[in-house]
Amino acid sequence: MLRFFQAEKRIGARLYKKLINEKKNPKAPLMSFDDLYSFLDRREKNLIDKICLVGPKEYGKNFTIFYGIKPAPKDLVLIEKQEYFSAKYKKIKKVKTQYLPKSAFVAFIKMKKAMRKELETAINVISGYRSPAYQAAILFIILFENKWNVKNTLRRLTLPGCSEHGYPLRQGMDVAPEKGIENLEDFDQTDEYKWLLKNAKKFGFSLSYPKGNKYGVMFEPWHWHYVEKK
Ligand SMILES: [Zn+2]
């Protein structure tokens, strides 16, 4: 089991601030490990390395697949014009810039159109491609917010190199309804989710983490992955 010393927690607080700031950069999901390390000092870098070396098996994740640490694909499409209704702010808001490989993007748009035709509403991609280095940054952010509880963190987010978000051949994406949702955990109660269960397969999309999945990941009704049909 991974333990963190007081000194590391102090360094972590500083690292957290840096990462939260970098997350605002629209290109952050594309960062390489060189990009990430370029704004960290040696001790901050060591802390990132430490969480990247977590043994998933120690945390009950017996089926973690390592997809590898590869550079961002060259055919990523920028997704910028997505909007949703924010219940919190009671107004239309913009989804942060997202990226998907071309084939996944084209399939998603087709699926979205079909959904809109039937439901008169649709879904957005709220998290698409995330490089392994960005995954490491997000993992650290969640770990810090979870008060260094590795087990809870790994239930929500997997390790760099193990995420479908960073693997274009099985491209993961998180979706959310355009009409807004207060708590994404309730996505399985929506018509959009039910529509996806029935129709997503036709477009090449599958639910990655159903209830009781073998990966030891919590039920994620919002997380789907795309595999190009051959
Ligand atoms: Zn996801």
Residues whose N, C-alpha, C, O or C-beta is under 5 A from the ligand:
A	BS01	ZN	M173 D174 H223
